[in-house]
Amino acid sequence: MSLKTKNKVNSASEASGDTIFLPNRDARIAEIAYYKSENRGFESGHELDDWFEAEQEFIL
């Protein structure tokens, strides 16, 4: 993607109010996933499940 294309995408998102700041999004999903793991007693082997479930909750 060229710089010109990126600027168009960013401008379109900002104009529509649909701007998503990915670092904030990922941090929030990580926090939700952490609490899911904590509730399960940090049992290993469920990391991806926790992330995917947290991602779905974040989207809703």
PDB file with SEQRES, HELIX, SHEET and CRYST1 records, atoms N, CA, C and O in Angstrom:
SEQRES   1 A   60  MET SER LEU LYS THR LYS ASN LYS VAL ASN SER ALA SER          
SEQRES   2 A   60  GLU ALA SER GLY ASP THR ILE PHE LEU PRO ASN ARG ASP          
SEQRES   3 A   60  ALA ARG ILE ALA GLU ILE ALA TYR TYR LYS SER GLU ASN          
SEQRES   4 A   60  ARG GLY PHE GLU SER GLY HIS GLU LEU ASP ASP TRP PHE          
SEQRES   5 A   60  GLU ALA GLU GLN GLU PHE ILE LEU                              
HELIX    1 AA1 LEU A    3  SER A   16  1                                  14    
HELIX    2 AA2 LEU A   22  ASN A   39  1                                  18    
HELIX    3 AA3 GLU A   47  ILE A   59  1                                  13    
CRYST1    1.000    1.000    1.000  90.00  90.00  90.00 P 1           1          
ATOM      1  N   MET A   1       0.855  -1.162   0.000  1.00  0.00           N  
ATOM      2  CA  MET A   1       0.000   0.000   0.000  1.00  0.00           C  
ATOM      3  C   MET A   1       0.904   1.230   0.000  1.00  0.00           C  
ATOM      4  O   MET A   1       1.822   1.331   0.814  1.00  0.00           O  
ATOM      5  N   SER A   2       0.648   2.144  -0.898  1.00  0.00           N  
ATOM      6  CA  SER A   2       1.463   3.346  -0.996  1.00  0.00           C  
ATOM      7  C   SER A   2       1.069   4.329   0.102  1.00  0.00           C  
ATOM      8  O   SER A   2       0.015   4.208   0.726  1.00  0.00           O  
ATOM      9  N   LEU A   3       1.944   5.302   0.316  1.00  0.00           N  
ATOM     10  CA  LEU A   3       1.665   6.333   1.321  1.00  0.00           C  
ATOM     11  C   LEU A   3       0.408   7.102   0.949  1.00  0.00           C  
ATOM     12  O   LEU A   3      -0.392   7.457   1.815  1.00  0.00           O  
ATOM     13  N   LYS A   4       0.240   7.357  -0.337  1.00  0.00           N  
ATOM     14  CA  LYS A   4      -0.948   8.086  -0.793  1.00  0.00           C  
ATOM     15  C   LYS A   4      -2.213   7.293  -0.468  1.00  0.00           C  
ATOM     16  O   LYS A   4      -3.203   7.864  -0.010  1.00  0.00           O  
ATOM     17  N   THR A   5      -2.185   5.977  -0.703  1.00  0.00           N  
ATOM     18  CA  THR A   5      -3.336   5.125  -0.398  1.00  0.00           C  
ATOM     19  C   THR A   5      -3.601   5.090   1.099  1.00  0.00           C  
ATOM     20  O   THR A   5      -4.753   5.162   1.530  1.00  0.00           O  
ATOM     21  N   LYS A   6      -2.533   4.980   1.901  1.00  0.00           N  
ATOM     22  CA  LYS A   6      -2.694   4.964   3.355  1.00  0.00           C  
ATOM     23  C   LYS A   6      -3.352   6.249   3.835  1.00  0.00           C  
ATOM     24  O   LYS A   6      -4.236   6.214   4.691  1.00  0.00           O  
ATOM     25  N   ASN A   7      -2.928   7.374   3.292  1.00  0.00           N  
ATOM     26  CA  ASN A   7      -3.517   8.646   3.697  1.00  0.00           C  
ATOM     27  C   ASN A   7      -4.991   8.711   3.343  1.00  0.00           C  
ATOM     28  O   ASN A   7      -5.792   9.247   4.110  1.00  0.00           O  
ATOM     29  N   LYS A   8      -5.360   8.167   2.180  1.00  0.00           N  
ATOM     30  CA  LYS A   8      -6.762   8.147   1.792  1.00  0.00           C  
ATOM     31  C   LYS A   8      -7.580   7.289   2.749  1.00  0.00           C  
ATOM     32  O   LYS A   8      -8.677   7.673   3.155  1.00  0.00           O  
ATOM     33  N   VAL A   9      -7.038   6.119   3.109  1.00  0.00           N  
ATOM     34  CA  VAL A   9      -7.731   5.214   4.034  1.00  0.00           C  
ATOM     35  C   VAL A   9      -7.885   5.888   5.386  1.00  0.00           C  
ATOM     36  O   VAL A   9      -8.970   5.865   5.967  1.00  0.00           O  
ATOM     37  N   ASN A  10      -6.810   6.491   5.900  1.00  0.00           N  
ATOM     38  CA  ASN A  10      -6.876   7.157   7.192  1.00  0.00           C  
ATOM     39  C   ASN A  10      -7.862   8.311   7.162  1.00  0.00           C  
ATOM     40  O   ASN A  10      -8.637   8.486   8.103  1.00  0.00           O  
ATOM     41  N   SER A  11      -7.845   9.099   6.099  1.00  0.00           N  
ATOM     42  CA  SER A  11      -8.760  10.222   5.988  1.00  0.00           C  
ATOM     43  C   SER A  11     -10.207   9.760   5.937  1.00  0.00           C  
ATOM     44  O   SER A  11     -11.077  10.357   6.570  1.00  0.00           O  
ATOM     45  N   ALA A  12     -10.465   8.696   5.184  1.00  0.00           N  
ATOM     46  CA  ALA A  12     -11.827   8.172   5.081  1.00  0.00           C  
ATOM     47  C   ALA A  12     -12.305   7.661   6.435  1.00  0.00           C  
ATOM     48  O   ALA A  12     -13.453   7.892   6.813  1.00  0.00           O  
ATOM     49  N   SER A  13     -11.437   6.973   7.164  1.00  0.00           N  
ATOM     50  CA  SER A  13     -11.813   6.457   8.480  1.00  0.00           C  
ATOM     51  C   SER A  13     -12.079   7.587   9.456  1.00  0.00           C  
ATOM     52  O   SER A  13     -13.058   7.552  10.201  1.00  0.00           O  
ATOM     53  N   GLU A  14     -11.208   8.592   9.454  1.00  0.00           N  
ATOM     54  CA  GLU A  14     -11.378   9.705  10.371  1.00  0.00           C  
ATOM     55  C   GLU A  14     -12.655  10.475  10.057  1.00  0.00           C  
ATOM     56  O   GLU A  14     -13.362  10.914  10.965  1.00  0.00           O  
ATOM     57  N   ALA A  15     -12.946  10.636   8.779  1.00  0.00           N  
ATOM     58  CA  ALA A  15     -14.140  11.374   8.385  1.00  0.00           C  
ATOM     59  C   ALA A  15     -15.406  10.650   8.820  1.00  0.00           C  
ATOM     60  O   ALA A  15     -16.395  11.286   9.185  1.00  0.00           O  
ATOM     61  N   SER A  16     -15.379   9.326   8.782  1.00  0.00           N  
ATOM     62  CA  SER A  16     -16.572   8.562   9.136  1.00  0.00           C  
ATOM     63  C   SER A  16     -16.673   8.296  10.629  1.00  0.00           C  
ATOM     64  O   SER A  16     -17.710   7.837  11.108  1.00  0.00           O  
ATOM     65  N   GLY A  17     -15.596   8.581  11.378  1.00  0.00           N  
ATOM     66  CA  GLY A  17     -15.597   8.322  12.813  1.00  0.00           C  
ATOM     67  C   GLY A  17     -15.332   6.867  13.155  1.00  0.00           C  
ATOM     68  O   GLY A  17     -15.557   6.449  14.291  1.00  0.00           O  
ATOM     69  N   ASP A  18     -14.857   6.089  12.187  1.00  0.00           N  
ATOM     70  CA  ASP A  18     -14.607   4.661  12.380  1.00  0.00           C  
ATOM     71  C   ASP A  18     -13.146   4.357  12.664  1.00  0.00           C  
ATOM     72  O   ASP A  18     -12.708   3.229  12.439  1.00  0.00           O  
ATOM     73  N   THR A  19     -12.385   5.314  13.145  1.00  0.00           N  
ATOM     74  CA  THR A  19     -10.971   5.103  13.393  1.00  0.00           C  
ATOM     75  C   THR A  19     -10.783   4.084  14.504  1.00  0.00           C  
ATOM     76  O   THR A  19     -11.383   4.204  15.573  1.00  0.00           O  
ATOM     77  N   ILE A  20      -9.957   3.089  14.254  1.00  0.00           N  
ATOM     78  CA  ILE A  20      -9.639   2.071  15.248  1.00  0.00           C  
ATOM     79  C   ILE A  20      -8.153   2.178  15.555  1.00  0.00           C  
ATOM     80  O   ILE A  20      -7.324   2.055  14.653  1.00  0.00           O  
ATOM     81  N   PHE A  21      -7.815   2.402  16.797  1.00  0.00           N  
ATOM     82  CA  PHE A  21      -6.433   2.475  17.199  1.00  0.00           C  
ATOM     83  C   PHE A  21      -6.017   1.079  17.662  1.00  0.00           C  
ATOM     84  O   PHE A  21      -6.369   0.652  18.762  1.00  0.00           O  
ATOM     85  N   LEU A  22      -5.271   0.380  16.822  1.00  0.00           N  
ATOM     86  CA  LEU A  22      -4.956  -1.022  17.065  1.00  0.00           C  
ATOM     87  C   LEU A  22      -4.214  -1.286  18.370  1.00  0.00           C  
ATOM     88  O   LEU A  22      -4.532  -2.267  19.043  1.00  0.00           O  
ATOM     89  N   PRO A  23      -3.243  -0.463  18.764  1.00  0.00           N  
ATOM     90  CA  PRO A  23      -2.597  -0.756  20.056  1.00  0.00           C  
ATOM     91  C   PRO A  23      -3.597  -0.763  21.209  1.00  0.00           C  
ATOM     92  O   PRO A  23      -3.497  -1.603  22.102  1.00  0.00           O  
ATOM     93  N   ASN A  24      -4.551   0.152  21.204  1.00  0.00           N  
ATOM     94  CA  ASN A  24      -5.568   0.185  22.257  1.00  0.00           C  
ATOM     95  C   ASN A  24      -6.480  -1.033  22.159  1.00  0.00           C  
ATOM     96  O   ASN A  24      -6.863  -1.608  23.178  1.00  0.00           O  
ATOM     97  N   ARG A  25      -6.824  -1.422  20.949  1.00  0.00           N  
ATOM     98  CA  ARG A  25      -7.695  -2.575  20.726  1.00  0.00           C  
ATOM     99  C   ARG A  25      -7.023  -3.842  21.253  1.00  0.00           C  
ATOM    100  O   ARG A  25      -7.629  -4.614  21.996  1.00  0.00           O  
ATOM    101  N   ASP A  26      -5.771  -4.044  20.861  1.00  0.00           N  
ATOM    102  CA  ASP A  26      -5.055  -5.246  21.287  1.00  0.00           C  
ATOM    103  C   ASP A  26      -4.831  -5.267  22.794  1.00  0.00           C  
ATOM    104  O   ASP A  26      -4.905  -6.325  23.419  1.00  0.00           O  
ATOM    105  N   ALA A  27      -4.558  -4.113  23.374  1.00  0.00           N  
ATOM    106  CA  ALA A  27      -4.364  -4.045  24.828  1.00  0.00           C  
ATOM    107  C   ALA A  27      -5.651  -4.414  25.551  1.00  0.00           C  
ATOM    108  O   ALA A  27      -5.615  -5.118  26.560  1.00  0.00           O  
ATOM    109  N   ARG A  28      -6.765  -3.953  25.055  1.00  0.00           N  
ATOM    110  CA  ARG A  28      -8.059  -4.267  25.697  1.00  0.00           C  
ATOM    111  C   ARG A  28      -8.388  -5.741  25.550  1.00  0.00           C  
ATOM    112  O   ARG A  28      -8.863  -6.368  26.497  1.00  0.00           O  
ATOM    113  N   ILE A  29      -8.141  -6.302  24.370  1.00  0.00           N  
ATOM    114  CA  ILE A  29      -8.391  -7.732  24.154  1.00  0.00           C  
ATOM    115  C   ILE A  29      -7.485  -8.552  25.066  1.00  0.00           C  
ATOM    116  O   ILE A  29      -7.928  -9.539  25.654  1.00  0.00           O  
ATOM    117  N   ALA A  30      -6.222  -8.152  25.190  1.00  0.00           N  
ATOM    118  CA  ALA A  30      -5.293  -8.860  26.073  1.00  0.00           C  
ATOM    119  C   ALA A  30      -5.774  -8.815  27.522  1.00  0.00           C  
ATOM    120  O   ALA A  30      -5.647  -9.798  28.252  1.00  0.00           O  
ATOM    121  N   GLU A  31      -6.320  -7.686  27.932  1.00  0.00           N  
ATOM    122  CA  GLU A  31      -6.830  -7.557  29.299  1.00  0.00           C  
ATOM    123  C   GLU A  31      -8.022  -8.489  29.530  1.00  0.00           C  
ATOM    124  O   GLU A  31      -8.097  -9.159  30.560  1.00  0.00           O  
ATOM    125  N   ILE A  32      -8.940  -8.532  28.585  1.00  0.00           N  
ATOM    126  CA  ILE A  32     -10.098  -9.423  28.697  1.00  0.00           C  
ATOM    127  C   ILE A  32      -9.636 -10.879  28.739  1.00  0.00           C  
ATOM    128  O   ILE A  32     -10.137 -11.671  29.537  1.00  0.00           O  
ATOM    129  N   ALA A  33      -8.673 -11.229  27.872  1.00  0.00           N  
ATOM    130  CA  ALA A  33      -8.148 -12.602  27.835  1.00  0.00           C  
ATOM    131  C   ALA A  33      -7.462 -12.949  29.154  1.00  0.00           C  
ATOM    132  O   ALA A  33      -7.577 -14.076  29.635  1.00  0.00           O  
ATOM    133  N   TYR A  34      -6.755 -11.995  29.734  1.00  0.00           N  
ATOM    134  CA  TYR A  34      -6.099 -12.214  31.019  1.00  0.00           C  
ATOM    135  C   TYR A  34      -7.117 -12.574  32.093  1.00  0.00           C  
ATOM    136  O   TYR A  34      -6.911 -13.521  32.852  1.00  0.00           O  
ATOM    137  N   TYR A  35      -8.202 -11.830  32.162  1.00  0.00           N  
ATOM    138  CA  TYR A  35      -9.213 -12.106  33.181  1.00  0.00           C  
ATOM    139  C   TYR A  35      -9.896 -13.450  32.943  1.00  0.00           C  
ATOM    140  O   TYR A  35     -10.278 -14.128  33.897  1.00  0.00           O  
ATOM    141  N   LYS A  36     -10.051 -13.834  31.686  1.00  0.00           N  
ATOM    142  CA  LYS A  36     -10.602 -15.161  31.395  1.00  0.00           C  
ATOM    143  C   LYS A  36      -9.663 -16.237  31.937  1.00  0.00           C  
ATOM    144  O   LYS A  36     -10.104 -17.210  32.548  1.00  0.00           O  
ATOM    145  N   SER A  37      -8.371 -16.050  31.706  1.00  0.00           N  
ATOM    146  CA  SER A  37      -7.381 -17.002  32.197  1.00  0.00           C  
ATOM    147  C   SER A  37      -7.345 -17.024  33.722  1.00  0.00           C  
ATOM    148  O   SER A  37      -7.260 -18.089  34.334  1.00  0.00           O  
ATOM    149  N   GLU A  38      -7.410 -15.865  34.317  1.00  0.00           N  
ATOM    150  CA  GLU A  38      -7.405 -15.761  35.776  1.00  0.00           C  
ATOM    151  C   GLU A  38      -8.595 -16.511  36.375  1.00  0.00           C  
ATOM    152  O   GLU A  38      -8.448 -17.215  37.374  1.00  0.00           O  
ATOM    153  N   ASN A  39      -9.763 -16.362  35.771  1.00  0.00           N  
ATOM    154  CA  ASN A  39     -10.956 -17.047  36.269  1.00  0.00           C  
ATOM    155  C   ASN A  39     -10.829 -18.560  36.190  1.00  0.00           C  
ATOM    156  O   ASN A  39     -11.495 -19.278  36.936  1.00  0.00           O  
ATOM    157  N   ARG A  40      -9.985 -19.049  35.296  1.00  0.00           N  
ATOM    158  CA  ARG A  40      -9.761 -20.479  35.136  1.00  0.00           C  
ATOM    159  C   ARG A  40      -8.554 -20.951  35.955  1.00  0.00           C  
ATOM    160  O   ARG A  40      -8.170 -22.118  35.881  1.00  0.00           O  
ATOM    161  N   GLY A  41      -7.958 -20.043  36.735  1.00  0.00           N  
ATOM    162  CA  GLY A  41      -6.806 -20.408  37.547  1.00  0.00           C  
ATOM    163  C   GLY A  41      -5.515 -20.480  36.741  1.00  0.00           C  
ATOM    164  O   GLY A  41      -4.591 -21.199  37.123  1.00  0.00           O  
ATOM    165  N   PHE A  42      -5.437 -19.758  35.649  1.00  0.00           N  
ATOM    166  CA  PHE A  42      -4.268 -19.712  34.772  1.00  0.00           C  
ATOM    167  C   PHE A  42      -3.850 -21.085  34.257  1.00  0.00           C  
ATOM    168  O   PHE A  42      -2.667 -21.339  34.029  1.00  0.00           O  
ATOM    169  N   GLU A  43      -4.824 -21.961  34.078  1.00  0.00           N  
ATOM    170  CA  GLU A  43      -4.562 -23.283  33.514  1.00  0.00           C  
ATOM    171  C   GLU A  43      -4.042 -23.118  32.085  1.00  0.00           C  
ATOM    172  O   GLU A  43      -4.670 -22.455  31.260  1.00  0.00           O  
ATOM    173  N   SER A  44      -2.894 -23.724  31.805  1.00  0.00           N  
ATOM    174  CA  SER A  44      -2.283 -23.548  30.484  1.00  0.00           C  
ATOM    175  C   SER A  44      -3.027 -24.342  29.414  1.00  0.00           C  
ATOM    176  O   SER A  44      -3.787 -25.265  29.710  1.00  0.00           O  
ATOM    177  N   GLY A  45      -2.786 -23.953  28.165  1.00  0.00           N  
ATOM    178  CA  GLY A  45      -3.375 -24.657  27.038  1.00  0.00           C  
ATOM    179  C   GLY A  45      -4.627 -24.007  26.480  1.00  0.00           C  
ATOM    180  O   GLY A  45      -5.217 -24.520  25.529  1.00  0.00           O  
ATOM    181  N   HIS A  46      -5.047 -22.874  27.061  1.00  0.00           N  
ATOM    182  CA  HIS A  46      -6.275 -22.218  26.613  1.00  0.00           C  
ATOM    183  C   HIS A  46      -6.023 -20.789  26.132  1.00  0.00           C  
ATOM    184  O   HIS A  46      -6.961 -20.004  25.985  1.00  0.00           O  
ATOM    185  N   GLU A  47      -4.766 -20.457  25.890  1.00  0.00           N  
ATOM    186  CA  GLU A  47      -4.408 -19.083  25.567  1.00  0.00           C  
ATOM    187  C   GLU A  47      -5.113 -18.571  24.315  1.00  0.00           C  
ATOM    188  O   GLU A  47      -5.660 -17.468  24.317  1.00  0.00           O  
ATOM    189  N   LEU A  48      -5.103 -19.359  23.257  1.00  0.00           N  
ATOM    190  CA  LEU A  48      -5.754 -18.932  22.014  1.00  0.00           C  
ATOM    191  C   LEU A  48      -7.265 -18.843  22.179  1.00  0.00           C  
ATOM    192  O   LEU A  48      -7.900 -17.920  21.670  1.00  0.00           O  
ATOM    193  N   ASP A  49      -7.835 -19.808  22.893  1.00  0.00           N  
ATOM    194  CA  ASP A  49      -9.279 -19.756  23.151  1.00  0.00           C  
ATOM    195  C   ASP A  49      -9.638 -18.481  23.908  1.00  0.00           C  
ATOM    196  O   ASP A  49     -10.621 -17.813  23.587  1.00  0.00           O  
ATOM    197  N   ASP A  50      -8.831 -18.152  24.917  1.00  0.00           N  
ATOM    198  CA  ASP A  50      -9.080 -16.931  25.691  1.00  0.00           C  
ATOM    199  C   ASP A  50      -9.002 -15.702  24.790  1.00  0.00           C  
ATOM    200  O   ASP A  50      -9.841 -14.805  24.875  1.00  0.00           O  
ATOM    201  N   TRP A  51      -7.982 -15.672  23.923  1.00  0.00           N  
ATOM    202  CA  TRP A  51      -7.811 -14.516  23.041  1.00  0.00           C  
ATOM    203  C   TRP A  51      -8.994 -14.395  22.079  1.00  0.00           C  
ATOM    204  O   TRP A  51      -9.560 -13.314  21.917  1.00  0.00           O  
ATOM    205  N   PHE A  52      -9.363 -15.511  21.441  1.00  0.00           N  
ATOM    206  CA  PHE A  52     -10.455 -15.468  20.467  1.00  0.00           C  
ATOM    207  C   PHE A  52     -11.785 -15.084  21.123  1.00  0.00           C  
ATOM    208  O   PHE A  52     -12.560 -14.314  20.555  1.00  0.00           O  
ATOM    209  N   GLU A  53     -12.042 -15.613  22.301  1.00  0.00           N  
ATOM    210  CA  GLU A  53     -13.272 -15.252  23.018  1.00  0.00           C  
ATOM    211  C   GLU A  53     -13.249 -13.772  23.407  1.00  0.00           C  
ATOM    212  O   GLU A  53     -14.255 -13.075  23.283  1.00  0.00           O  
ATOM    213  N   ALA A  54     -12.099 -13.304  23.876  1.00  0.00           N  
ATOM    214  CA  ALA A  54     -11.963 -11.899  24.253  1.00  0.00           C  
ATOM    215  C   ALA A  54     -12.153 -10.998  23.041  1.00  0.00           C  
ATOM    216  O   ALA A  54     -12.773  -9.939  23.137  1.00  0.00           O  
ATOM    217  N   GLU A  55     -11.624 -11.418  21.918  1.00  0.00           N  
ATOM    218  CA  GLU A  55     -11.775 -10.645  20.684  1.00  0.00           C  
ATOM    219  C   GLU A  55     -13.248 -10.532  20.292  1.00  0.00           C  
ATOM    220  O   GLU A  55     -13.709  -9.462  19.894  1.00  0.00           O  
ATOM    221  N   GLN A  56     -13.978 -11.636  20.407  1.00  0.00           N  
ATOM    222  CA  GLN A  56     -15.400 -11.610  20.089  1.00  0.00           C  
ATOM    223  C   GLN A  56     -16.161 -10.705  21.046  1.00  0.00           C  
ATOM    224  O   GLN A  56     -17.046  -9.963  20.621  1.00  0.00           O  
ATOM    225  N   GLU A  57     -15.834 -10.755  22.319  1.00  0.00           N  
ATOM    226  CA  GLU A  57     -16.489  -9.886  23.297  1.00  0.00           C  
ATOM    227  C   GLU A  57     -16.188  -8.425  23.008  1.00  0.00           C  
ATOM    228  O   GLU A  57     -17.061  -7.567  23.138  1.00  0.00           O  
ATOM    229  N   PHE A  58     -14.953  -8.146  22.615  1.00  0.00           N  
ATOM    230  CA  PHE A  58     -14.554  -6.767  22.331  1.00  0.00           C  
ATOM    231  C   PHE A  58     -15.315  -6.228  21.135  1.00  0.00           C  
ATOM    232  O   PHE A  58     -15.723  -5.067  21.131  1.00  0.00           O  
ATOM    233  N   ILE A  59     -15.508  -7.050  20.127  1.00  0.00           N  
ATOM    234  CA  ILE A  59     -16.207  -6.637  18.897  1.00  0.00           C  
ATOM    235  C   ILE A  59     -17.673  -6.340  19.188  1.00  0.00           C  
ATOM    236  O   ILE A  59     -18.247  -5.416  18.611  1.00  0.00           O  
ATOM    237  N   LEU A  60     -18.275  -7.113  20.074  1.00  0.00           N  
ATOM    238  CA  LEU A  60     -19.685  -6.911  20.399  1.00  0.00           C  
ATOM    239  C   LEU A  60     -19.793  -5.682  21.225  1.00  0.00           C  
ATOM    240  O   LEU A  60     -20.893  -5.302  21.626  1.00  0.00           O  
TER     241      LEU A  60                                                      
END                                                                             
